[in-house]
Structures are given as C-alpha cells and as structure tokens.
Amino acid sequence: MENISNLSDLFNVLLNGMLTVFLVLFLVYFLGKALIYFFDSESTVENNDYQTNKSIEESLKEKIKDISGGNAKIINIRKLE
C-alpha cells in the first residue's frame, strides 16, 4: 500500500515539474516576441524591399568604387539563402 502512495507522489512531482517548465518556456517565448516587437528598430521603419535593396546596391557600388579607385563595377548581386 505504501508503494502506491510513493508512486502517486512521484507522478504528482512529475506533473508539477512539467507544468512549471512549460509555463516558464511559454512566458519566455511570448515575452521575447513582445520585446522584439516593441523594441526592434527594423519593424518600426516602413521600407519596402525594393528601396532597401536599392540602397544596399548603391552603397555597395560606392564602396567598391572607393576601394578600386573607380576601376571596378558590380555586374550582378545575388542573395544567398
């Protein structure tokens, strides 16, 4: 009879521990998402992809022109994923 009592205590500790872990992970995940949403500077600036890519391309061309002394140019830009 005592073994059944010990077994129920063990399952009680197991379930409480699992619930605690999942609750903490839930809070960390959603609080992290909320912090990123409110404090991410990229999400508050409204730029479309075309303007962002255009400015990146222009800054790359300018930097390459400075480094090469005007002798080099960009032929193709490809995003690696």
N, CA, C and O atoms as a MOPAC input file, in Angstrom:
PM7 MOZYME 1SCF
protein

 N      0.82100 1    -1.19400 1     0.00000 1
 C      0.00000 1     0.00000 1     0.00000 1
 C      0.85900 1     1.25000 1     0.00000 1
 O      0.51300 1     2.25800 1    -0.61700 1
 N      1.98200 1     1.17400 1     0.69800 1
 C      2.86800 1     2.31600 1     0.77300 1
 C      3.50900 1     2.60700 1    -0.58900 1
 O      3.79400 1     3.76600 1    -0.89000 1
 N      3.74100 1     1.58300 1    -1.41500 1
 C      4.32700 1     1.77100 1    -2.73800 1
 C      3.40500 1     2.58600 1    -3.64400 1
 O      3.88100 1     3.39500 1    -4.44100 1
 N      2.10800 1     2.38400 1    -3.53100 1
 C      1.14800 1     3.13300 1    -4.33700 1
 C      1.17400 1     4.60600 1    -3.92800 1
 O      1.06600 1     5.48300 1    -4.78500 1
 N      1.31100 1     4.88100 1    -2.67400 1
 C      1.38400 1     6.25500 1    -2.18100 1
 C      2.65000 1     6.93200 1    -2.70000 1
 O      2.60800 1     8.08600 1    -3.12400 1
 N      3.77700 1     6.21800 1    -2.66800 1
 C      5.03000 1     6.77400 1    -3.19400 1
 C      4.93300 1     7.01400 1    -4.69400 1
 O      5.43800 1     8.01600 1    -5.20000 1
 N      4.29200 1     6.10500 1    -5.39700 1
 C      4.14100 1     6.24100 1    -6.84400 1
 C      3.26400 1     7.43600 1    -7.18600 1
 O      3.56300 1     8.16400 1    -8.13300 1
 N      2.20300 1     7.65200 1    -6.44900 1
 C      1.33500 1     8.80100 1    -6.71700 1
 C      2.06100 1    10.10900 1    -6.38900 1
 O      1.87000 1    11.11800 1    -7.06800 1
 N      2.88500 1    10.08400 1    -5.35400 1
 C      3.68900 1    11.27000 1    -5.04200 1
 C      4.67900 1    11.56500 1    -6.17100 1
 O      4.87400 1    12.72200 1    -6.54200 1
 N      5.29700 1    10.52900 1    -6.70900 1
 C      6.24700 1    10.71300 1    -7.80700 1
 C      5.55500 1    11.28700 1    -9.04800 1
 O      6.09400 1    12.18600 1    -9.69300 1
 N      4.37700 1    10.77900 1    -9.38200 1
 C      3.63900 1    11.30400 1   -10.53800 1
 C      3.19800 1    12.74600 1   -10.28700 1
 O      3.18000 1    13.56100 1   -11.20900 1
 N      2.84900 1    13.05500 1    -9.05800 1
 C      2.45700 1    14.41700 1    -8.71000 1
 C      3.63400 1    15.38200 1    -8.91300 1
 O      3.46200 1    16.46300 1    -9.47600 1
 N      4.81700 1    14.99100 1    -8.45600 1
 C      6.01200 1    15.81100 1    -8.63200 1
 C      6.34600 1    15.93600 1   -10.12100 1
 O      6.71600 1    17.01400 1   -10.58700 1
 N      6.21800 1    14.84200 1   -10.86000 1
 C      6.49600 1    14.84600 1   -12.29200 1
 C      5.58000 1    15.81100 1   -13.03300 1
 O      6.05300 1    16.61800 1   -13.83400 1
 N      4.29900 1    15.74200 1   -12.78300 1
 C      3.34000 1    16.61300 1   -13.46500 1
 C      3.53800 1    18.07500 1   -13.07600 1
 O      3.47100 1    18.95900 1   -13.93000 1
 N      3.78100 1    18.33400 1   -11.79700 1
 C      4.02900 1    19.71700 1   -11.37000 1
 C      5.29500 1    20.27600 1   -12.01200 1
 O      5.32000 1    21.43300 1   -12.43200 1
 N      6.32900 1    19.47100 1   -12.08900 1
 C      7.57000 1    19.91600 1   -12.72500 1
 C      7.39300 1    20.20100 1   -14.20500 1
 O      7.88100 1    21.20900 1   -14.71700 1
 N      6.68700 1    19.30500 1   -14.89300 1
 C      6.45500 1    19.50400 1   -16.32800 1
 C      5.61600 1    20.74700 1   -16.57800 1
 O      5.91500 1    21.51600 1   -17.49200 1
 N      4.58200 1    20.95700 1   -15.79300 1
 C      3.74800 1    22.15000 1   -15.95500 1
 C      4.55200 1    23.41900 1   -15.69000 1
 O      4.39000 1    24.41900 1   -16.39000 1
 N      5.40600 1    23.37800 1   -14.69100 1
 C      6.23700 1    24.54400 1   -14.38300 1
 C      7.19000 1    24.85000 1   -15.52500 1
 O      7.33900 1    26.00900 1   -15.91300 1
 N      7.83600 1    23.82700 1   -16.06800 1
 C      8.76600 1    24.02600 1   -17.17800 1
 C      8.04000 1    24.58900 1   -18.39500 1
 O      8.53100 1    25.53600 1   -19.01000 1
 N      6.90000 1    24.04100 1   -18.75500 1
 C      6.17600 1    24.53300 1   -19.91800 1
 C      5.64500 1    25.94400 1   -19.69700 1
 O      5.60000 1    26.73700 1   -20.63900 1
 N      5.24700 1    26.26900 1   -18.48500 1
 C      4.79400 1    27.62400 1   -18.18800 1
 C      5.94100 1    28.62500 1   -18.33200 1
 O      5.75900 1    29.70000 1   -18.90300 1
 N      7.11300 1    28.27700 1   -17.81900 1
 C      8.26900 1    29.17100 1   -17.93400 1
 C      8.67400 1    29.33100 1   -19.39500 1
 O      8.94600 1    30.44800 1   -19.83300 1
 N      8.72000 1    28.24000 1   -20.15800 1
 C      9.06600 1    28.33200 1   -21.58300 1
 C      8.03900 1    29.16400 1   -22.34800 1
 O      8.40800 1    29.94300 1   -23.22700 1
 N      6.77300 1    29.01000 1   -22.02800 1
 C      5.71300 1    29.80000 1   -22.65200 1
 C      5.93100 1    31.29000 1   -22.38400 1
 O      5.84300 1    32.11100 1   -23.29800 1
 N      6.21500 1    31.63300 1   -21.12600 1
 C      6.43800 1    33.03400 1   -20.77500 1
 C      7.68300 1    33.59500 1   -21.45600 1
 O      7.65300 1    34.72000 1   -21.95600 1
 N      8.76100 1    32.84200 1   -21.48600 1
 C      9.98700 1    33.31300 1   -22.12900 1
 C      9.75800 1    33.54200 1   -23.61400 1
 O     10.20000 1    34.55400 1   -24.15900 1
 N      9.07300 1    32.61700 1   -24.27400 1
 C      8.83500 1    32.73400 1   -25.71200 1
 C      7.99000 1    33.96300 1   -26.03200 1
 O      8.36600 1    34.76000 1   -26.89200 1
 N      6.86500 1    34.12700 1   -25.36200 1
 C      5.96900 1    35.23000 1   -25.70700 1
 C      6.47600 1    36.57600 1   -25.19900 1
 O      6.24000 1    37.59700 1   -25.84600 1
 N      7.15800 1    36.60700 1   -24.07000 1
 C      7.75700 1    37.86400 1   -23.63600 1
 C      8.89100 1    38.27200 1   -24.57300 1
 O      9.07300 1    39.45900 1   -24.84300 1
 N      9.64500 1    37.30700 1   -25.06500 1
 C     10.69100 1    37.60100 1   -26.05100 1
 C     10.10700 1    38.15600 1   -27.33000 1
 O     10.62300 1    39.12600 1   -27.88400 1
 N      9.02200 1    37.54200 1   -27.80600 1
 C      8.35100 1    38.04000 1   -29.01300 1
 C      7.84200 1    39.45800 1   -28.79600 1
 O      7.97500 1    40.30600 1   -29.67800 1
 N      7.26000 1    39.72400 1   -27.62700 1
 C      6.72600 1    41.06000 1   -27.33700 1
 C      7.84900 1    42.08900 1   -27.27200 1
 O      7.70300 1    43.19200 1   -27.79800 1
 N      8.96900 1    41.74500 1   -26.63300 1
 C     10.09600 1    42.67300 1   -26.55700 1
 C     10.66900 1    42.97500 1   -27.93700 1
 O     10.99300 1    44.12400 1   -28.23700 1
 N     10.79400 1    41.96400 1   -28.76600 1
 C     11.28700 1    42.17300 1   -30.12600 1
 C     10.32600 1    43.04500 1   -30.91500 1
 O     10.75800 1    43.91600 1   -31.66900 1
 N      9.03900 1    42.82300 1   -30.75000 1
 C      8.04000 1    43.61100 1   -31.48200 1
 C      8.09500 1    45.08300 1   -31.08200 1
 O      8.01400 1    45.95900 1   -31.94300 1
 N      8.23100 1    45.36200 1   -29.79400 1
 C      8.18000 1    46.74100 1   -29.33900 1
 C      9.50400 1    47.48700 1   -29.48200 1
 O      9.50100 1    48.70700 1   -29.64500 1
 N     10.63400 1    46.78200 1   -29.42600 1
 C     11.92000 1    47.46200 1   -29.42000 1
 C     12.75300 1    47.23900 1   -30.66900 1
 O     13.87400 1    47.74300 1   -30.73800 1
 N     12.26200 1    46.51200 1   -31.65300 1
 C     13.01700 1    46.27300 1   -32.87400 1
 C     12.90900 1    47.48900 1   -33.77900 1
 O     11.80900 1    47.86200 1   -34.18700 1
 N     14.03400 1    48.10900 1   -34.09600 1
 C     14.00900 1    49.31800 1   -34.91400 1
 C     13.65200 1    49.00700 1   -36.35900 1
 O     13.08800 1    49.85700 1   -37.04800 1
 N     13.96700 1    47.81200 1   -36.82900 1
 C     13.65700 1    47.45800 1   -38.21300 1
 C     12.15500 1    47.34500 1   -38.44400 1
 O     11.67900 1    47.66400 1   -39.53400 1
 N     11.39800 1    46.90000 1   -37.44700 1
 C      9.96500 1    46.71000 1   -37.64200 1
 C      9.19900 1    48.02000 1   -37.61500 1
 O      8.09400 1    48.09400 1   -38.15300 1
 N      9.76500 1    49.06600 1   -36.99500 1
 C      9.05500 1    50.33500 1   -36.93600 1
 C      9.29300 1    51.19100 1   -38.16200 1
 O      8.47400 1    52.05300 1   -38.48200 1
 N     10.39900 1    50.97000 1   -38.85400 1
 C     10.68800 1    51.72600 1   -40.06200 1
 C      9.95900 1    51.06200 1   -41.21800 1
 O     10.08300 1    49.85700 1   -41.43800 1
 N      9.20900 1    51.85100 1   -41.94300 1
 C      8.43700 1    51.28300 1   -43.04400 1
 C      9.18600 1    51.47600 1   -44.35300 1
 O      9.05000 1    52.50900 1   -45.00700 1
 N      9.97400 1    50.48300 1   -44.73000 1
 C     10.66800 1    50.45800 1   -46.01200 1
 C     10.22300 1    49.22000 1   -46.75000 1
 O     10.09400 1    48.14500 1   -46.16400 1
 N      9.98800 1    49.37300 1   -48.04000 1
 C      9.70600 1    48.15700 1   -48.78200 1
 C     11.01000 1    47.54100 1   -49.23500 1
 O     12.05400 1    48.19100 1   -49.18300 1
 N     10.96700 1    46.30000 1   -49.67900 1
 C     12.17800 1    45.56200 1   -50.01700 1
 C     12.91600 1    46.18500 1   -51.19200 1
 O     14.14500 1    46.13300 1   -51.25300 1
 N     12.18400 1    46.76700 1   -52.11500 1
 C     12.82200 1    47.33100 1   -53.29900 1
 C     13.71400 1    48.50700 1   -52.91700 1
 O     14.84800 1    48.59300 1   -53.38800 1
 N     13.22400 1    49.41000 1   -52.07600 1
 C     14.01800 1    50.56400 1   -51.66400 1
 C     15.21900 1    50.11900 1   -50.82900 1
 O     16.30700 1    50.67900 1   -50.97000 1
 N     15.03900 1    49.13600 1   -49.97600 1
 C     16.13600 1    48.64500 1   -49.15200 1
 C     17.20900 1    48.01500 1   -50.02500 1
 O     18.39700 1    48.27800 1   -49.83800 1
 N     16.79600 1    47.17800 1   -50.98200 1
 C     17.75500 1    46.54800 1   -51.87900 1
 C     18.45800 1    47.58600 1   -52.74000 1
 O     19.65000 1    47.45500 1   -53.01800 1
 N     17.73600 1    48.61300 1   -53.16200 1
 C     18.31900 1    49.65900 1   -53.98600 1
 C     19.37400 1    50.42800 1   -53.19600 1
 O     20.44200 1    50.72500 1   -53.73000 1
 N     19.09500 1    50.75300 1   -51.94400 1
 C     20.07200 1    51.48700 1   -51.14900 1
 C     21.28400 1    50.62000 1   -50.83300 1
 O     22.40200 1    51.13100 1   -50.77900 1
 N     21.08900 1    49.33300 1   -50.62600 1
 C     22.21000 1    48.43000 1   -50.39100 1
 C     23.07800 1    48.34600 1   -51.63200 1
 O     24.30500 1    48.38200 1   -51.54300 1
 N     22.44300 1    48.23500 1   -52.78600 1
 C     23.19000 1    48.15700 1   -54.04500 1
 C     23.97900 1    49.44700 1   -54.28600 1
 O     25.13300 1    49.39600 1   -54.71100 1
 N     23.36800 1    50.59100 1   -54.01900 1
 C     24.06200 1    51.86000 1   -54.21400 1
 C     25.24100 1    52.00500 1   -53.26000 1
 O     26.30500 1    52.47800 1   -53.65900 1
 N     25.06400 1    51.60300 1   -52.00700 1
 C     26.17000 1    51.71200 1   -51.05100 1
 C     27.29600 1    50.74700 1   -51.40200 1
 O     28.46900 1    51.07300 1   -51.21900 1
 N     26.94900 1    49.55300 1   -51.90800 1
 C     27.98500 1    48.61900 1   -52.35800 1
 C     28.75800 1    49.18400 1   -53.54600 1
 O     29.98600 1    49.10600 1   -53.58400 1
 N     28.04000 1    49.75500 1   -54.51700 1
 C     28.71200 1    50.35000 1   -55.67700 1
 C     29.64900 1    51.47600 1   -55.24600 1
 O     30.76500 1    51.59300 1   -55.75400 1
 N     29.19300 1    52.29200 1   -54.31700 1
 C     30.01600 1    53.40000 1   -53.84000 1
 C     31.26300 1    52.89800 1   -53.12400 1
 O     32.34900 1    53.43800 1   -53.33500 1
 N     31.13300 1    51.89100 1   -52.29500 1
 C     32.27200 1    51.34800 1   -51.55700 1
 C     33.27500 1    50.69400 1   -52.50000 1
 O     34.48300 1    50.87300 1   -52.34000 1
 N     32.78800 1    49.94000 1   -53.48000 1
 C     33.68800 1    49.29600 1   -54.43800 1
 C     34.40200 1    50.34400 1   -55.28100 1
 O     35.57900 1    50.18700 1   -55.60500 1
 N     33.69800 1    51.40600 1   -55.63600 1
 C     34.31300 1    52.48900 1   -56.39300 1
 C     35.41500 1    53.15100 1   -55.58300 1
 O     36.46700 1    53.47900 1   -56.13100 1
 N     35.19300 1    53.35400 1   -54.28400 1
 C     36.21300 1    53.94700 1   -53.42000 1
 C     37.43300 1    53.03700 1   -53.28400 1
 O     38.57100 1    53.50200 1   -53.34800 1
 N     37.18900 1    51.74200 1   -53.09700 1
 C     38.28900 1    50.80100 1   -52.88500 1
 C     39.11400 1    50.62700 1   -54.16200 1
 O     40.34400 1    50.60500 1   -54.11100 1
 N     38.43600 1    50.50300 1   -55.30300 1
 C     39.14600 1    50.21500 1   -56.55100 1
 C     39.62800 1    51.46300 1   -57.26600 1
 O     40.34700 1    51.36500 1   -58.26000 1
 N     39.25100 1    52.61200 1   -56.78700 1
 C     39.65100 1    53.84400 1   -57.46400 1
 C     38.84300 1    54.08900 1   -58.72300 1
 O     39.29200 1    54.82900 1   -59.59800 1
 N     37.68900 1    53.50400 1   -58.84100 1
 C     36.81600 1    53.70900 1   -59.99800 1
 C     37.03600 1    52.72200 1   -61.11700 1
 O     36.43600 1    52.87300 1   -62.18100 1
 N     37.88200 1    51.70200 1   -60.92300 1
 C     38.19600 1    50.74700 1   -61.98500 1
 C     37.29200 1    49.52200 1   -61.98100 1
 O     37.27400 1    48.78500 1   -62.96600 1
 N     36.54500 1    49.27900 1   -60.91500 1
 C     35.71700 1    48.07600 1   -60.81200 1
 C     34.24500 1    48.46600 1   -60.78600 1
 O     33.88900 1    49.59100 1   -60.43600 1
 N     33.39900 1    47.51400 1   -61.16300 1
 C     31.95400 1    47.74000 1   -61.10000 1
 C     31.25500 1    46.44400 1   -60.73600 1
 O     31.80900 1    45.35500 1   -60.88900 1
 N     30.02400 1    46.58100 1   -60.24900 1
 C     29.20900 1    45.42700 1   -59.88500 1
 C     28.48200 1    44.94300 1   -61.12100 1
 O     27.80600 1    45.72500 1   -61.79000 1
 N     28.61200 1    43.66200 1   -61.43300 1
 C     27.90500 1    43.08400 1   -62.57000 1
 C     26.59800 1    42.46500 1   -62.12400 1
 O     25.56900 1    42.65800 1   -62.77300 1
 N     26.61900 1    41.71400 1   -61.01500 1
 C     25.42100 1    41.01000 1   -60.56800 1
 C     25.45700 1    40.86600 1   -59.06000 1
 O     26.50900 1    40.60600 1   -58.47500 1
 N     24.30200 1    41.03700 1   -58.43500 1
 C     24.14300 1    40.81600 1   -56.98900 1
 C     23.13900 1    39.70800 1   -56.80300 1
 O     22.04000 1    39.74700 1   -57.35700 1
 N     23.52400 1    38.70700 1   -56.01300 1
 C     22.64300 1    37.57700 1   -55.77900 1
 C     22.59500 1    37.29700 1   -54.28600 1
 O     23.64100 1    37.21500 1   -53.64200 1
 N     21.40000 1    37.14900 1   -53.72600 1
 C     21.24000 1    36.85700 1   -52.31500 1
 C     21.39000 1    35.36300 1   -52.07300 1
 O     20.69300 1    34.55200 1   -52.68400 1
 N     22.29500 1    35.00800 1   -51.18600 1
 C     22.48200 1    33.60700 1   -50.83500 1
 C     21.57800 1    33.26200 1   -49.66900 1
 O     21.48600 1    34.01000 1   -48.69600 1
 N     20.91900 1    32.13700 1   -49.77300 1
 C     19.99400 1    31.73100 1   -48.69500 1
 C     20.47300 1    30.47400 1   -48.04500 1
 O     19.83200 1    29.97500 1   -47.11900 1

